[in-house]
Amino acid sequence: MIRASIVGGSGYTGGDLLRILLFHPYIEIAQVTSERQAGRFVASAHPNLRKICKLKFVAAADLQPCDVLFLCLPHGQAMRRLSEFEALAGTLVDLSADFRLDDAAEFEKWYGHAHACPQRLGDFVYGLAELQRERLRGARRIASGGCNATATILALHPLFAKDLIESAVVEVKTGSSEAGNTASENSHHPERSGVVRSYKPTGHRHLAEIHQALGNTEVHFSATSIEMVRGILATCHVFLRRDLAEKEVWKIYRDAYGSEPFIRLVKERSGVHRYPEPKLLAGSNYCDVGFERDPHSNRLVVISALDNLMKGAAGQAVQALNIAQQLPESAGLEFPGLHPV
């Protein structure tokens, strides 16, 4: 059994990570930290785990050595405390944005301050299995991707790999829980659903990850919070370099994702579930991808959906660790979502 601890486990991402690991056949949870809630039962922050998890939160100062540390801390903390965490575990999985970018100048451009340990950026493998599976094998430092970036990259990468994208405009609709993805200590109760607000019309930091994964392709990105707690729906208006028949688009996506365990191609001819729908993915590690060809222009609309706390955070992190540790890739991640919801 692999002994794993969670640093910053009181937030939404920490809670989902804990839920996964409690039923993971190869991982034993050693400790879960929270500075504000040290000494309290974990289930006080995560009531869905009542009678399932009997652990109590501990302070980070009381962490004991383990095999794997999952870091679910607010952005900026992991890079400043890296040596502290490396002394405790041989493998680190960071769910914040601290090590997602390879370039220190790009980090400063998008995050507004210098990186605390820029010489270590190249040590972390971007944790998106569909793009980095080979690099993840045996990896000891993993940076889990951002949720909006993950939805967008998975939607566009097959086309990018074929050099078919002239430009793309991406509009992401996201649930309120995104505000608490890694802010486990600073904002334990982020904005609830029921309030529609503009989230980030321009300059979203996840665009840096998208550019890193897709190269210099012209991608314009906006994100808006809607009345939903979990979930992301990315609608990508892709302007193609050449005309593609629908059969060609199908082949491109089947070739890219046909053997992927957590990507499903969704495009039904009829019914109410013809395209990806985030509410069907709540609690699951799947990303559903679909498309619609505009017959009157060179526009292809690619749609992707996922649970921002799962494939966009905790589930992605566990999938990457499974690969790194040579475990079955789907271990602990078999939950298919619910229907009806």
N, C-alpha and C positions, 0 to 999 in steps of 0.2 A: 504494500500500500504506500502511496505517495502522501506524505504529510504536508498539508497546505494551510497557510494562514492568510487571513484577509485584513489588510490595513485600511481602515476607514470603512467599516462595514455597516454603518447605520443608515446610509442613504439608499436610494432606489436601486442603483446598480449593485451595491454591496448586498442588498437583500436578494436580488435575483441570482447573483453569483452564489450566495449561500444556499438558496433553494436548489440550484443545480448540483452543487457539490455534496449536499446531504444525501443525494441518491446516486452519486457517481460511483460505479463499481470498483474504481481503482484509486480513489482519493479519500483520505481521512482528514477532516477539518480539525486542525490543532487549536487555533485561537482566532478570535475576531476582535479588532480594536475599535474603540471609539473614545475619544478624550472626554467628551461631555457625558457619555453614558456608562463609563467604566463602573463595573460592579452590578449593573442591571442586567437582567436576562435579555438575550438577543430578541426574544419574542415580543418584548415590550415595544421595540421599534418595528418589528416585522410580525404583526399579529397573525398572518397566514401560516406562520411556523409554530404556533402554539401546539404543544404536545408532540412536536416533531424535533425541535432543537432545544436542548436544555443547557446550551452554553451561555456563559455570561460574557459581556464585553470586558475587555481589559484595556489598560492604557498601553500606548505604543512602547513605553519604557519597560513594560513587563513582557514583551515578546521574547519567546524562546526560539532557538534555531530550528529550522524546518527545511523541507526540501524545496518548497515553492512559496513565494510571497506574491499574492495578488494585491496590487496597489490601486485602491479606489479613492484616491485623495483628490482634493481640488487642484486644478491646474497650477503648476508652479512649485508644488511641494516635493514631488518625487525627485526632481533634478537637484534640489537643494539638499536632499537627505539620502542621496544615492549610496554613498559609502556606508551609511548606517544600515541600509537595507541589504546591501551586498554582504555585509558581515553576518547576516542572519540566514541567508538562503542562497543556494547555488543557482536557482532560477527565479527570475523576476518577470512578472507580467504586469505592465503598467497600463491602466485603463484611462489615464489622463492624456492630455495632448503633449506632454513634455518631450517625448522621444519619437513622435510620429514623422517628423520632417528630418531629412538627411542633411539639410544645409542650414548652418547657423544664421546666415544672412536672411534667408527666407523666414526662419523662425522669428527673428527680430522684426522683420517687415510686417508679419501678420499678427504677432502677439504684442508688439509695442515695447519690448524690452529684450535685453541680451539674454541668451541662454546661460544658465549657471555652470554648465559643464559641456561646452560645445564639442570638445574632443571625444565625447562619448556618444554622440548622435549616431555614428555609423555602427555602433555595437548592437543596436536594437533592430530587430527585424519587424517590419510592418506586418501586423497580425492578420491580414486578410488572406485566408487559405487559398482562395480561388486564384490569386495572383502570385502568392509567395510560398506555395506548398513546399517546394524543394528547399528553399532557404530556411523554412521553419523546422525542417527535420534536424533534430539535435540542438536547436537554438536554446540559448540560456538567457537571452534578453529579448523580450517581445513587447512591442508597442501596439496595443489594440487600436484599431482605426476609429475615427469619428463616425457617428451614426449617419449623418447626412452624406458624408463623403462615401461611406460604404454603399448606401442606396444608389448614389449617382454613379460611382465607379462600376458597380456590378451591372447597372443598366447600359453603360456606354462602352465598356472595355472591349467586348467582341467586335464592335464597329471600329473602334480606335485601332485595334490590332491589325485590321485589314486596311487601315489608312483611308477610311470611307467618310470621315467626318470633316465637313468644311467648317461648320460652327454648330454650337448647340446652346439652347436656352433652357435652363433647368429651374423649375419651380417646385419646391418641396413644401408639403403640408405636414406639420409635425404636431405631436401631442404635447401636453403640458409637462409630462414627466421628463422631457429632455432637459429641462432646467436643472434637474437634480441628478443627472447621469453620474457625475463624479464628485459633486459637491456634497459629500456625505457629512462633513462636519460643519460646513458653512451655511448650507441651506437645506436642512433635513426635510422641510415641508415647502417645496417649490410651488409655484402657481398651480392651482387646481384647474380642472377643466370647467368650462362654463363662461370663460372670458376669451373672446377673440381679440388677438392683438397682432400687430405687425412684429415679426420676430427679427428679421435681418434682410431688408430689401437689397442691400449691396454690401460688399466687403466682408462676407462671411468667412471666418477663419478656416472652415473646412474646405474652402476653395483651394487652399494651398495643398492639401492632400490630393485633391482631384487633379490639379496640375502636375503634381509629382508622379501620380500613377498614369496619367494620360498624356504626358508630355506637353508640347506647346499648342495642343488643340485649343481653338477659341471656344471657351465655355463661359457662359454668363449664368450666374446663380443667384437665386433668391429663396428665402425660407420664411414661412408664415405659420404661426401657431394657430390651431383651430380647436374646436370643442371636442377634444379627444384626449384621453390620458396617455395611452400607449399607442405607438405606431408612427410610421413615416410613409407617405405616398409621394414619390418623385415622378413628376411628369416632365419628360425631357423632349423638347422640340429639336430634333436633329436635322440639320440641313446637309444633305448628302453630296459628295463630290460627283457621283454619277447615279443614274437611274437604277433602282433595284426592284425587281419583281418580288412579290410577297414570298414566293418559294425560295428565292435567294436569301431573304432575311431569315426565314425559318432555318435554312441550312447553316447560316453563320452562327445563330444562337444555339442550335443543336450541337454543332461541332465544338463550340466553346463550353457548353454547360451540360451536355447530355449525360456525362458520367459524374457530375458534381452531386454530392449527397444532400446539399442544402439549398440548391437552386432549382426552382420549378418554373417551367415555361407555361404561362397561363394565357390562352387565347381561344375561348370557346365561341362557336358560331351563334349560340343562342343562350337564353337563360339570364338570370340576374347576376351571375358570377363570371362574366365573360372576361374580365380584366383583373389584375391584382387588386386586392382589397386588404388594407392593413388590419382591420378588426378580426379577420379570420386567422391572423398570424400571432395574435397576442399570446405570449408565453412560449412561443416556438422559436427555433433557430433558423427557420426558412426565410429565404428571400424569393418572392414571386416576381417574375419578369414577363411582361407582355408588350405588344406593339400594335400599331395601326398605321398603315401606309396611306398617305394623303395622295389620292389619284390625280390631283390638280396641280401638284408642285413637287419639288424635290425634298419635301418634308416627311420625315418619319417620326412619329410620336412613340417613344419608348417609355413604358410605365413600370416602375418597380415599387414594391412594398415590402416592409419588414417591421418587426418590433424593435424600436430603438433601444430598449433595455436588453434585448437578447442578441439577435444577429448584429445589432448596432453597438453592442457593449459586452455584457457578461457572457452570452452564448458564443460570440466570436472569440472571446478570450479563452474559453474552455476548449473550443474547437482547435485553436492554435496550439494550446498546451498539449492536447491529445496528440497532435502531429509531432510536436517537439519531443514528447516522451515516448513515441512509438506505440501509443495506445490506439485502439479502434477510434477512428475519427469522430464517430457519432456517439461515443460513450457519454452518458449523462444528458444527451441532447435529443432524445427520441420523441419528446412530447410534440404532437402534431398541431396544436392549437385547438380551438373550440368552434363548434358550429351546432346550433345557431348561437349567436351572441347578441 
